[in-house]
Amino acid sequence: MSNRNVRVSELLKREISDILHTRYQQRSVALTITDVEVSPDHSRARVYYSSLVDGYDRIKAENFLQASAGRIRHELGKRIILKRMPALEFLYDESNERGARMTTLLDSLEFTEDEPED
């Protein structure tokens, strides 16, 4: 990924997070924007989100974000000057859940020391 794409991705991540937590505060209070991947031509952006609250309704969050994508993109256009504002695609990021499962599995393992053979 080019240096420009990295900067645009980080800028979009920060601004989308700010929009969600100021304009859509009640509906997005439990959501966290974890990453943004911008295509090389800046026509599309994949926005990865997760929830830090156990039991948060993932389907409702996905529906809300997909329905709000156009309004969020419009708001981004007011805040950021880019030649082309990317279309937003919201995807759930399961890395936090996977990490928690791995930690649980590792914690459940019993490590035994092998005795050296004489």
MONOR-V160964 format. One record per residue. N is the residue number from 1. PHI is phi in degrees with one decimal (999 if undefined). PSI is psi as a letter, one per 40 degrees, with the letter a starting at -180 (NA if undefined). D_LAST is the distance of its C-alpha to the last C-alpha in Angstrom with 2 decimals. Layout:
n: <N | N>
phi: <PHI | PHI>
psi: <PSI | PSI>
d_last: <D_LAST | D_LAST>
//
This chain:
n: <1 | 2 | 3 | 4 | 5 | 6 | 7 | 8 | 9 | 10 | 11 | 12 | 13 | 14 | 15 | 16 | 17 | 18 | 19 | 20 | 21 | 22 | 23 | 24 | 25 | 26 | 27 | 28 | 29 | 30 | 31 | 32 | 33 | 34 | 35 | 36 | 37 | 38 | 39 | 40 | 41 | 42 | 43 | 44 | 45 | 46 | 47 | 48 | 49 | 50 | 51 | 52 | 53 | 54 | 55 | 56 | 57 | 58 | 59 | 60 | 61 | 62 | 63 | 64 | 65 | 66 | 67 | 68 | 69 | 70 | 71 | 72 | 73 | 74 | 75 | 76 | 77 | 78 | 79 | 80 | 81 | 82 | 83 | 84 | 85 | 86 | 87 | 88 | 89 | 90 | 91 | 92 | 93 | 94 | 95 | 96 | 97 | 98 | 99 | 100 | 101 | 102 | 103 | 104 | 105 | 106 | 107 | 108 | 109 | 110 | 111 | 112 | 113 | 114 | 115 | 116 | 117 | 118>
phi: <999 | -71.9 | -60.4 | -63.8 | -62.9 | -63.6 | -64.6 | -64.6 | -60.5 | -65.6 | -63.9 | -62.2 | -57.9 | -64.2 | -71.7 | -62.9 | -60.4 | -64.4 | -61.5 | -62.2 | -90.6 | -111.0 | -83.1 | -118.8 | -56.9 | -67.5 | -87.0 | -121.9 | -61.7 | -95.1 | -95.2 | -129.9 | -82.3 | -95.0 | -164.0 | -135.1 | -115.1 | -100.6 | -66.4 | -57.9 | -93.1 | 61.2 | -89.1 | -136.4 | -137.4 | -93.6 | -107.4 | -95.8 | -132.6 | -144.9 | -122.3 | -93.1 | -103.9 | -66.7 | 81.4 | -65.5 | -72.7 | -65.8 | -67.8 | -63.2 | -64.4 | -63.5 | -62.1 | -61.2 | -67.2 | -65.6 | -70.0 | -93.3 | -56.6 | -65.3 | -68.0 | -65.9 | -61.9 | -62.2 | -64.2 | -60.5 | -61.2 | -75.2 | -92.1 | -121.1 | -99.5 | -129.8 | -60.4 | -135.3 | -84.5 | -69.5 | -71.9 | -98.8 | -124.7 | -95.7 | -131.0 | -74.0 | -99.0 | -93.1 | -63.5 | -65.1 | -66.6 | -62.2 | -62.7 | -65.3 | -64.5 | -63.4 | -62.7 | -63.3 | -63.0 | -65.7 | -67.2 | -79.9 | -73.9 | -101.9 | -92.4 | -118.4 | -83.0 | -77.0 | -79.9 | -67.6 | -83.6 | -90.5>
psi: <h | i | d | d | d | d | d | d | d | d | d | d | d | d | d | d | d | d | d | d | e | d | d | f | d | d | e | e | d | e | i | h | h | d | i | h | h | h | i | d | e | f | d | i | h | h | h | h | i | i | h | e | h | h | e | h | h | d | d | d | d | d | d | d | d | d | d | e | d | d | d | d | d | d | d | d | d | d | d | h | h | i | d | h | h | i | h | h | h | h | h | h | h | e | d | d | d | d | d | d | d | d | d | d | d | d | d | e | i | h | h | i | h | h | h | h | i | NA>
d_last: <53.97 | 56.56 | 57.00 | 60.28 | 58.74 | 56.09 | 58.87 | 61.03 | 58.15 | 57.40 | 61.13 | 61.59 | 58.61 | 60.07 | 63.61 | 62.80 | 60.80 | 63.74 | 66.24 | 64.30 | 63.90 | 67.50 | 69.66 | 67.62 | 66.06 | 66.29 | 64.90 | 62.10 | 60.88 | 57.48 | 57.05 | 55.14 | 55.63 | 52.16 | 53.02 | 55.91 | 55.69 | 58.94 | 59.83 | 60.60 | 64.35 | 64.26 | 65.89 | 63.16 | 60.68 | 57.89 | 57.52 | 54.29 | 54.51 | 52.43 | 53.05 | 51.26 | 52.81 | 51.10 | 53.46 | 55.75 | 57.79 | 56.55 | 59.43 | 62.07 | 60.51 | 60.41 | 64.03 | 65.15 | 63.58 | 64.90 | 68.34 | 68.32 | 67.01 | 70.55 | 71.58 | 68.40 | 68.99 | 72.60 | 71.56 | 69.08 | 72.01 | 73.90 | 71.05 | 69.59 | 71.52 | 69.92 | 71.62 | 70.22 | 68.91 | 66.11 | 66.32 | 63.76 | 61.31 | 59.30 | 55.86 | 53.51 | 50.23 | 47.35 | 44.68 | 44.76 | 44.28 | 41.46 | 39.75 | 40.18 | 38.77 | 35.68 | 35.18 | 35.58 | 33.08 | 30.49 | 31.21 | 30.81 | 27.28 | 24.53 | 21.63 | 18.28 | 15.28 | 12.29 | 9.26 | 6.45 | 3.79 | 0.00>
//
